[in-house]
């Protein structure tokens, strides 16, 4: 009688959990209430999509320090006080990111698009398109704060 085949199958190892990348995001709001969006530059993931400017935290940096550095590197401005607002975890195919959204009402200097991006001052509904998925929650928060009914952006 032949031996029974073993019921044990090789166990597939679970993929390691992705660690979130912390990103400081600046929601610059002008005196007229409009907010700044920038396009993602060519050569980056989601190139051409519109987002709030910012970037990854470097080791040892606070969210405010990272935002000050990133907005100077990308836009050529010096920002004033950073007002932490919301934190959102977004699972993109290329990365799991923890977005630290901060409102900024005060800055100095002329805007320079140092990465070849484009900027636009927007209000609801946002006309620039396409909008980066991680930006959509912010538009919903603005709508709730401002009593805006209807779409927040063009699809």
C-alpha positions in Angstrom: 0.0 0.0 0.0 1.5 3.3 -1.0 2.3 5.9 1.7 -0.3 8.6 2.2 0.8 11.9 0.9 1.6 14.3 3.7 -1.2 16.8 4.4 1.3 19.4 5.3 1.8 22.0 2.6 4.6 24.6 2.5 3.4 27.6 4.4 3.7 30.8 2.5 5.4 33.4 4.7 3.3 36.5 5.3 4.6 39.6 3.6 6.2 42.0 6.1 3.9 44.8 7.0 4.8 48.1 5.3 6.0 50.8 7.6 4.4 54.2 6.9 6.6 57.0 5.6 5.9 60.2 7.5 5.3 63.2 5.3 4.8 66.9 6.3 2.2 68.6 4.1 1.6 72.4 4.0 -1.9 73.7 3.5 -1.0 77.3 2.7 -4.1 79.5 3.1 -4.1 83.0 1.7 -5.9 86.0 3.3 -8.8 85.5 0.8 -9.3 81.9 1.9 -7.9 80.3 -1.2 -5.3 77.5 -0.8 -2.2 76.6 -2.7 -2.0 73.4 -4.8 1.1 72.4 -6.8 1.5 69.8 -9.5 3.8 66.8 -9.0 6.9 67.3 -11.2 7.9 65.1 -14.1 9.8 62.0 -13.1 8.0 61.5 -9.8 5.3 59.0 -9.0 1.9 60.6 -9.9 3.6 63.2 -12.1 1.1 65.9 -13.1 -1.3 65.2 -10.2 -2.2 68.2 -8.0 -1.4 68.1 -4.3 -0.6 70.2 -1.3 3.2 70.8 -1.1 5.5 69.0 1.3 7.8 66.1 1.7 9.2 63.3 3.8 10.5 63.8 7.3 14.3 63.3 7.6 15.6 61.4 10.7 15.3 63.5 13.8 13.1 66.2 12.2 9.8 67.3 13.6 6.9 67.8 11.3 7.3 71.6 11.5 11.0 71.4 10.7 10.4 69.1 7.7 7.7 71.4 6.4 9.9 74.5 6.8 12.8 72.7 4.9 10.5 71.2 2.2 8.7 74.4 1.4 11.9 76.3 1.1 13.4 73.6 -1.1 10.3 73.2 -3.4 8.8 76.7 -3.4 11.6 79.1 -2.2 9.6 80.5 0.7 10.2 80.8 4.4 7.1 79.9 6.4 5.9 81.2 9.7 3.9 79.3 12.3 2.9 75.7 11.5 -0.6 74.7 12.7 -1.0 70.9 12.9 -4.4 70.1 11.6 -5.1 66.5 10.5 -3.2 63.2 10.1 -4.3 60.8 7.4 -2.8 57.3 6.5 -2.9 56.7 2.7 -2.0 53.4 1.2 -0.6 54.0 -2.3 0.6 51.1 -4.5 4.2 52.4 -4.1 4.2 53.4 -0.4 2.2 53.6 2.7 2.3 57.3 3.8 1.3 59.1 7.0 0.4 62.6 5.9 0.7 65.3 8.6 -1.4 68.1 7.2 -0.6 71.5 8.7 -2.2 74.8 8.0 0.2 77.7 7.2 -1.1 81.3 7.1 2.2 83.2 7.1 5.1 83.0 4.7 7.8 85.3 3.2 9.5 85.4 -0.2 8.5 85.0 -3.8 7.2 81.6 -4.9 9.8 79.8 -7.1 8.8 76.5 -8.6 12.2 74.9 -8.0 11.2 71.4 -9.2 9.5 72.4 -12.4 6.0 72.1 -10.9 3.1 74.4 -11.4 1.1 76.2 -8.7 -2.5 77.3 -8.5 -4.5 79.2 -5.8 -7.7 77.3 -5.5 -11.1 77.3 -3.8 -13.9 74.7 -3.7 -14.6 73.1 -6.1 -10.9 72.7 -7.2 -10.5 73.1 -10.9 -7.0 71.8 -11.3 -7.0 68.1 -12.2 -6.3 65.4 -11.6 -6.1 65.6 -7.9 -3.8 63.2 -6.0 -5.9 60.7 -3.9 -4.2 61.9 -0.7 -5.4 65.4 -1.3 -9.1 64.5 -1.5 -9.6 64.2 2.3 -8.3 67.7 2.8 -10.9 69.0 0.3 -13.6 67.2 2.2 -12.3 68.8 5.5 -12.4 72.2 3.9 -15.9 71.6 2.6 -17.1 70.7 6.2 -15.3 73.7 7.7 -16.7 76.1 5.1 -20.2 74.7 4.7 -19.5 73.9 1.1 -22.1 71.6 -0.5 -21.5 69.8 -3.7 -18.4 68.4 -5.3 -15.0 69.4 -3.9 -13.1 68.8 -7.2 -13.4 67.7 -10.8 -13.2 64.0 -11.4 
